[in-house]
Amino acid sequence: LLSLVSTLKLKGYIYTLEANLVEEVDQDSKKDSQWLSKIILTNNEYLLRDLIPILEPFEKTTKYLEGNNYSTHSIIKPLIAEIINNLKPEYESNTTNINIKKIEDIF
């Protein structure tokens, strides 16, 4: 998860580096440019950032359990409950402003 967050922070710099390497004329820069273009994440792969909120509770729980000498049921049960609460969808019940006049307006 940490490497994903770091990659997302560096995204702009990586694209700038790629653009600069393409413009260089020396052979090493051209090789580096070709190598970078092969390994660079696509925009679709950068959508992985949407997984961060889902994976963070698991990372926190794992780090907490790693820090304990032994884990008991009394510790694990609340941690699992916390993960479940973090994964529950949040619904907004603001339906008072909906004004549907025709069936076509629904979709």
PyMOL commands that set and color helices and strands:
alter all, ss='L'
color gray80, all
select helices_A, chain A and resi 2-23+27-39+45-67+73-87+103-105
alter helices_A, ss='H'
color red, helices_A
deselect
rebuild
show_as cartoon
